[in-house]
Amino acid sequence: MNEPTDNGNAGNARRLSDAIRRVRTAEAECSDVVVELRDADRARLELLSDELKSIFAEVPEDNETFLFTIAEGTPPRLWIDMTAFIAMGRDRRTYRFLKDTRLGRTVILETTDLTDMADCVTNYVAERIIERERSIEGDWLIKRVMREERPPKKSARQIIAAASSSPDTGNLGWVVAAFLLGILIGAIVLLGWAWIRVG
C-alpha cells in the first residue's frame, strides 16, 4: 500500500499561507493609501481653515449658527454651519463647497483656488449673519405691532367708572329693578296661594 506523504499537504499549506500573506499585505497597503489620502484632504482643509481664521474670529460669540470645525471621516469635511461644508474633490485638489437643502445637496462653488474658496465662504458667512439679523428684527417688529394693536388692560376702577358714566346705565337700572319687582310679586303670590291651600 502506498502511504500518503506530507509533501502535498505541506505544499498546499505553504501556498495558502503565502496567499493569506499577500492579501494581508495588499490590505495594509490599501489602508495606508486611504490614510494618506485622508491626511492629504485634511491638510488642505486645514490650510483653508487657517485662511478663514480671522473671519471665524469676527463672528459674534452669541451667534451659534456656525460650527467652523473639521470633522474626521472619509472624506474629512470643514463644516461652516449645520448644512454647509467643504470637502475635497476626487482629484484631491478641488475644494467643493456644498450645502444640504430641502431640495437636495447643492454645490455652491467648486474650485482649486484656495483664495476663491475663502472669499466664497466669507460671503456666505456674511449673508447668513445678515439673514439672522433680519429674522431677529422681524420677530421684534411683529411683537411690537401686536403689542400696539392689543387694547390696553383696564383696572377694576376704570371699568366701574366707565360703566357708571355710560349713558345706558339708567336703562340697565330699570331692567334690574323690574326683575327684582317681578321676583317679589311672584313670591307674594306664591305665599298667598299656599296660605289659601293650607287655610
C-alpha positions as CSV (number, residue, x, y, z in Angstrom):
1,M,0.0,0.0,0.0
2,N,1.1,3.5,-0.7
3,E,1.2,5.7,2.4
4,P,0.3,9.4,2.0
5,T,3.2,11.7,2.2
6,D,3.2,15.1,3.9
7,N,4.8,16.8,0.8
8,G,1.5,17.6,-0.8
9,N,-0.1,18.9,2.4
10,A,3.0,21.0,3.1
11,G,2.9,22.4,-0.4
12,N,-0.8,23.3,-0.1
13,A,-0.3,24.8,3.4
14,R,2.7,26.9,2.1
15,R,0.7,28.2,-0.9
16,L,-2.3,29.1,1.3
17,S,-0.2,30.9,3.8
18,D,1.5,32.8,1.0
19,A,-1.8,33.8,-0.4
20,I,-3.0,34.9,3.1
21,R,0.2,36.9,3.5
22,R,-0.3,38.6,0.1
23,V,-3.9,39.5,0.8
24,R,-2.9,41.0,4.2
25,T,-0.1,42.9,2.7
26,A,-2.4,44.3,0.0
27,E,-5.0,45.3,2.5
28,A,-2.4,47.0,4.7
29,E,-1.1,48.9,1.6
30,C,-4.6,49.9,0.7
31,S,-5.3,51.1,4.2
32,D,-2.1,53.1,4.1
33,V,-3.2,54.7,0.9
34,V,-6.6,55.6,2.4
35,V,-5.0,57.1,5.5
36,E,-2.5,59.0,3.3
37,L,-5.4,60.4,1.1
38,R,-7.5,61.3,4.2
39,D,-4.5,63.0,5.7
40,A,-3.9,64.9,2.5
41,D,-7.5,66.0,2.3
42,R,-7.4,67.1,6.0
43,A,-4.1,69.1,5.4
44,R,-5.8,71.0,2.5
45,L,-8.9,71.7,4.6
46,E,-6.6,72.9,7.4
47,L,-5.0,75.4,5.0
48,L,-8.4,76.7,4.1
49,S,-9.4,76.9,7.8
50,D,-6.2,78.9,8.6
51,E,-7.1,81.2,5.7
52,L,-10.5,81.8,7.3
53,K,-9.4,82.1,11.0
54,S,-9.7,85.9,11.0
55,I,-13.3,85.6,9.6
56,F,-14.3,83.0,12.2
57,A,-12.9,85.2,15.0
58,E,-15.1,88.2,13.9
59,V,-18.4,86.2,14.2
60,P,-20.2,87.4,17.4
61,E,-20.0,84.9,20.2
62,D,-23.8,84.8,20.8
63,N,-24.2,83.6,17.2
64,E,-24.4,79.8,17.5
65,T,-25.2,79.3,13.8
66,F,-21.7,78.5,12.7
67,L,-19.5,75.4,13.5
68,F,-16.1,76.1,11.9
69,T,-14.7,72.7,12.6
70,I,-13.0,69.9,10.6
71,A,-14.8,66.6,11.2
72,E,-13.0,63.4,10.9
73,G,-14.2,60.8,8.5
74,T,-13.8,59.7,4.9
75,P,-13.7,62.2,3.4
76,P,-13.0,64.8,6.1
77,R,-15.1,67.9,6.0
78,L,-14.8,71.5,7.1
79,W,-18.2,72.4,8.5
80,I,-19.3,76.0,8.2
81,D,-22.7,75.6,9.7
82,M,-25.2,72.7,10.2
83,T,-25.9,72.4,6.5
84,A,-22.9,73.8,4.6
85,F,-19.4,72.2,4.5
86,I,-16.3,72.0,2.3
87,A,-14.8,68.7,1.1
88,M,-12.1,67.8,-1.3
89,G,-13.0,66.5,-4.8
90,R,-11.8,63.2,-6.2
91,D,-8.7,64.8,-7.6
92,R,-7.7,65.8,-4.1
93,R,-7.0,69.4,-5.3
94,T,-10.5,70.7,-5.9
95,Y,-12.3,72.4,-3.0
96,R,-16.1,71.6,-3.1
97,F,-18.4,73.9,-1.1
98,L,-21.7,72.0,-0.6
99,K,-24.9,72.8,1.1
100,D,-27.8,70.4,2.1
101,T,-31.2,71.9,1.3
102,R,-34.8,70.6,1.2
103,L,-34.3,70.0,-2.5
104,G,-31.1,68.0,-2.0
105,R,-27.4,68.8,-1.9
106,T,-26.3,71.9,-3.8
107,V,-22.8,72.8,-5.0
108,I,-22.1,76.5,-4.1
109,L,-18.6,76.6,-5.5
110,E,-16.0,74.2,-6.9
111,T,-12.5,75.5,-7.3
112,T,-8.8,74.6,-7.0
113,D,-8.0,78.1,-5.9
114,L,-7.8,78.5,-2.1
115,T,-8.3,82.3,-2.2
116,D,-11.5,81.9,-4.3
117,M,-12.9,79.4,-1.8
118,A,-12.0,81.6,1.2
119,D,-13.8,84.6,-0.5
120,C,-16.9,82.5,-1.2
121,V,-17.1,81.2,2.4
122,T,-16.6,84.8,3.7
123,N,-19.5,86.0,1.6
124,Y,-21.6,83.0,2.7
125,V,-20.9,83.8,6.4
126,A,-21.8,87.5,5.9
127,E,-25.1,86.6,4.1
128,R,-26.0,84.2,7.0
129,I,-25.3,86.9,9.6
130,I,-27.5,89.4,7.8
131,E,-30.3,86.9,7.4
132,R,-30.2,86.2,11.1
133,E,-30.3,89.9,12.0
134,R,-33.3,90.4,9.7
135,S,-35.0,87.4,11.2
136,I,-34.5,88.8,14.8
137,E,-35.6,92.3,13.7
138,G,-38.7,90.8,12.0
139,D,-39.6,88.9,15.2
140,W,-39.2,92.1,17.3
141,L,-41.3,94.1,14.8
142,I,-44.1,91.6,14.9
143,K,-44.2,91.6,18.7
144,R,-44.3,95.4,18.7
145,V,-47.1,95.6,16.3
146,M,-49.1,93.0,18.2
147,R,-48.5,95.0,21.4
148,E,-49.7,98.2,19.9
149,E,-52.9,96.6,18.4
150,R,-53.9,94.9,21.6
151,P,-56.2,97.2,23.7
152,P,-54.6,98.4,27.0
153,K,-55.6,96.5,30.1
154,K,-58.1,98.4,32.4
155,S,-58.1,98.2,36.1
156,A,-61.3,97.4,38.1
157,R,-61.8,101.1,39.0
158,Q,-61.6,102.1,35.4
159,I,-64.2,99.5,34.4
160,I,-66.6,100.6,37.2
161,A,-66.1,104.3,36.3
162,A,-66.7,103.6,32.6
163,A,-69.9,101.7,33.5
164,S,-71.2,104.3,35.8
165,S,-70.6,107.1,33.3
166,S,-72.2,105.1,30.4
167,P,-75.5,106.6,29.1
168,D,-77.0,103.1,29.1
169,T,-76.6,102.8,32.9
170,G,-80.1,104.3,33.5
171,N,-81.8,101.7,31.3
172,L,-79.9,98.9,33.0
173,G,-81.1,100.1,36.4
174,W,-84.7,100.0,35.2
175,V,-84.3,96.4,33.9
176,V,-82.7,95.3,37.2
177,A,-85.5,97.0,39.3
178,A,-88.2,95.4,37.1
179,F,-86.6,92.0,37.5
180,L,-86.4,92.3,41.3
181,L,-90.0,93.6,41.5
182,G,-91.2,90.6,39.4
183,I,-89.4,88.2,41.9
184,L,-91.1,90.0,44.8
185,I,-94.6,89.8,43.3
186,G,-94.1,86.2,42.4
187,A,-93.1,85.4,46.0
188,I,-96.1,87.2,47.4
189,V,-98.5,85.4,45.0
190,L,-96.9,82.0,46.0
191,L,-97.3,82.7,49.7
192,G,-100.9,83.8,49.2
193,W,-101.7,80.7,47.3
194,A,-100.0,78.5,49.9
195,W,-102.0,80.3,52.7
196,I,-105.3,79.7,50.9
197,R,-104.5,76.0,50.3
198,V,-103.5,75.4,54.0
199,G,-106.3,77.5,55.4
